[in-house]
Amino acid sequence: MAAGDIARYEETLELLRTRRSVRRYTDEPVEAELVEKLVEAARWAPSAGNRQSWRILAITGRDLISSLAEAVTSRVDEVRDDLRPSVARQVGGYLDSFSVFSRAPLVMAFIHRGGVDMIRAARRSGAETPGLDPEASALASAAAAIENMLIAAHALGLGACWMTGPLLAEQELAALLEVPTGWRLTALVPVGWPAESPEPPARRSVERLLRRVG
């Protein structure tokens, strides 16, 4: 491996290592130019069959963001009332985090669409193709785009957080955002100028994560 390749790897790895899930932001807005840069990074993510079966809804209106948070809080309260006393404190604290996106000046809502199983459609029998799930493929493609956006946000000095907890209120959020029929919410990604510097989270070792086969 050439020295330049190693240097580029180390630079990239440092960017990945220093990225954090930021949940507190200043009141400063995120400029439209930076929003476009985030989407530019996301659109270069790989996707199943290059279908790019995801879209992004950029939300900056305080009233709409507040309405989204209220919908999530309402669903959280319903779940909280149904918690067993033995786990209420532990799980309740986790549930409280589902609406922290309300603090961000910008919320990027990712949506995805499963589409058609092309192989199944082409088969004479019309039988399902085991392991080929259009919904799973679209979800994985959207996840790759989200990761690209998170890295780009960090590179630009912005803070962001990948959130699936708010999908507890998926139907309510989809209605508020007027998500088109056939599309589903993937995640909410609040973005803003960071007002905190989280400590690095623990990570499992390479040895624990890796299993060599063959």
C-alpha positions in Angstrom: 0.0 0.0 0.0 1.4 3.4 -1.0 2.2 6.0 1.7 -0.4 8.3 0.2 -3.1 5.7 0.5 -2.2 5.0 4.2 -2.3 8.8 4.9 -5.7 9.1 3.3 -7.0 6.1 5.3 -5.7 7.6 8.6 -7.3 10.9 7.8 -10.6 9.2 7.0 -10.4 7.1 10.1 -9.7 10.1 12.3 -12.9 11.7 10.9 -14.9 8.6 11.7 -13.4 8.2 15.2 -14.1 11.8 16.2 -17.7 11.9 14.9 -20.2 12.1 17.8 -24.0 11.8 18.2 -24.7 15.5 19.1 -28.1 16.2 20.8 -27.7 19.8 21.9 -27.3 22.7 19.5 -27.0 26.4 19.4 -29.8 28.6 18.1 -27.8 29.5 15.0 -29.5 28.3 11.8 -27.9 25.9 9.3 -27.4 27.8 6.0 -29.1 26.5 2.9 -25.7 26.0 1.2 -24.7 23.6 4.0 -28.0 21.7 3.7 -27.2 21.1 0.0 -23.7 20.0 0.9 -25.2 17.4 3.3 -27.5 16.1 0.6 -24.6 16.0 -1.9 -22.7 13.7 0.4 -25.7 11.5 1.1 -26.5 11.1 -2.6 -23.1 9.4 -3.3 -23.9 6.6 -0.9 -24.2 3.1 -2.5 -27.8 1.8 -2.9 -29.3 -1.5 -3.9 -29.5 -1.7 -7.6 -28.5 2.0 -7.7 -32.2 2.6 -7.3 -31.6 5.4 -4.7 -34.9 4.6 -3.2 -34.8 7.3 -0.5 -35.6 10.9 -0.2 -34.9 13.7 2.4 -37.4 16.1 3.9 -35.5 19.2 5.3 -37.5 20.7 8.2 -36.7 24.1 9.6 -40.0 25.5 10.7 -40.2 25.7 14.5 -43.9 25.1 14.6 -43.6 21.9 12.5 -40.7 20.6 14.5 -42.6 21.3 17.7 -45.6 19.4 16.4 -43.5 16.4 15.5 -42.0 16.4 19.0 -45.4 16.6 20.6 -46.6 13.7 18.5 -43.6 11.6 19.7 -44.1 12.7 23.3 -47.7 11.7 23.2 -46.8 8.2 22.0 -44.0 8.0 24.6 -46.5 8.8 27.4 -48.7 6.0 26.2 -45.8 3.5 26.3 -44.6 4.8 29.6 -48.0 4.1 31.2 -47.7 0.5 30.1 -44.2 -0.1 31.5 -43.6 -2.7 34.2 -42.5 -1.0 37.4 -39.3 -3.0 37.5 -38.0 -1.4 34.3 -39.9 1.9 34.3 -36.9 4.0 35.4 -34.4 2.5 33.0 -36.6 2.4 30.0 -38.3 5.7 30.8 -35.1 7.6 30.5 -34.5 6.1 27.1 -37.9 7.1 26.0 -37.3 10.6 27.1 -34.5 10.9 24.5 -36.9 10.3 21.6 -37.9 13.9 21.3 -34.5 15.6 21.6 -34.7 16.5 17.9 -37.0 19.4 19.0 -33.8 21.3 20.0 -32.3 21.4 16.5 -32.7 24.2 14.0 -32.8 21.6 11.2 -34.3 18.1 11.1 -33.6 15.9 8.1 -36.3 13.3 7.8 -35.2 10.3 5.6 -37.9 8.3 3.8 -37.6 5.1 1.8 -39.7 3.0 -0.6 -39.3 -0.7 -1.0 -40.5 -1.0 -4.6 -40.9 -4.2 -6.6 -38.9 -7.5 -6.3 -37.7 -7.5 -9.9 -36.5 -11.1 -9.8 -39.9 -12.3 -8.5 -41.7 -10.3 -11.2 -39.5 -11.9 -13.8 -40.0 -15.5 -12.6 -42.6 -17.6 -14.4 -43.8 -19.0 -11.1 -44.0 -15.5 -9.5 -42.5 -17.1 -6.3 -40.8 -14.9 -3.8 -37.0 -14.8 -3.9 -35.6 -15.8 -0.5 -33.3 -13.2 0.9 -34.2 -10.5 -1.6 -36.6 -8.2 0.3 -37.1 -4.8 -1.5 -38.1 -3.2 1.8 -34.9 -4.3 3.5 -32.8 -3.2 0.5 -34.4 0.2 0.5 -33.9 0.6 4.3 -30.2 -0.5 4.0 -29.7 2.0 1.1 -31.2 4.9 3.2 -29.0 3.9 6.1 -25.9 4.2 3.9 -27.0 7.7 2.8 -27.6 8.7 6.5 -24.1 7.6 7.4 -22.7 9.7 4.6 -24.6 12.7 5.8 -23.4 12.2 9.4 -19.8 12.1 8.3 -20.3 15.1 6.1 -21.9 17.1 8.9 -19.0 16.3 11.2 -16.5 17.4 8.5 -18.4 20.7 8.2 -18.3 21.3 11.9 -22.0 20.5 12.4 -23.5 18.2 15.0 -26.0 15.6 14.1 -27.7 12.5 15.5 -29.2 9.4 13.9 -32.6 8.8 15.5 -35.1 5.9 15.0 -36.7 6.3 18.4 -39.2 8.9 17.1 -40.6 6.3 14.7 -42.6 5.1 17.7 -45.0 7.7 16.3 -44.4 6.9 12.7 -47.9 7.3 11.5 -48.4 10.6 13.2 -45.1 11.9 11.9 -45.8 10.7 8.4 -49.2 12.6 8.4 -47.6 15.8 9.7 -44.8 15.5 7.0 -47.2 14.5 4.3 -45.1 11.5 3.4 -46.3 10.2 0.0 -48.2 6.9 -0.1 -45.8 3.9 -0.5 -43.0 5.6 1.3 -42.0 5.1 4.9 -40.0 7.1 7.4 -36.5 5.7 7.9 -35.1 8.0 10.6 -34.9 11.6 11.8 -31.5 13.3 11.8 -31.4 16.6 13.8 -28.6 18.9 12.6 -27.2 22.0 14.1 -24.1 23.8 15.4 -23.0 21.7 18.4 -23.5 23.0 21.9 -21.9 20.0 23.5 -18.8 17.8 23.0 -19.8 14.2 23.9 -17.2 11.8 25.2 -16.2 9.0 22.8 -18.5 6.0 23.3 -17.1 2.5 24.0 -16.5 0.4 21.0 -15.9 -3.4 20.7 -12.5 -4.5 19.6 -11.7 -5.6 16.1 -10.9 -9.1 17.5 -14.4 -9.3 18.9 -16.2 -8.0 15.8 -14.2 -9.9 13.2 -14.5 -13.7 12.5 -12.5 -15.0 9.6 -14.1 -17.8 7.6 -12.3 -20.1 5.2 
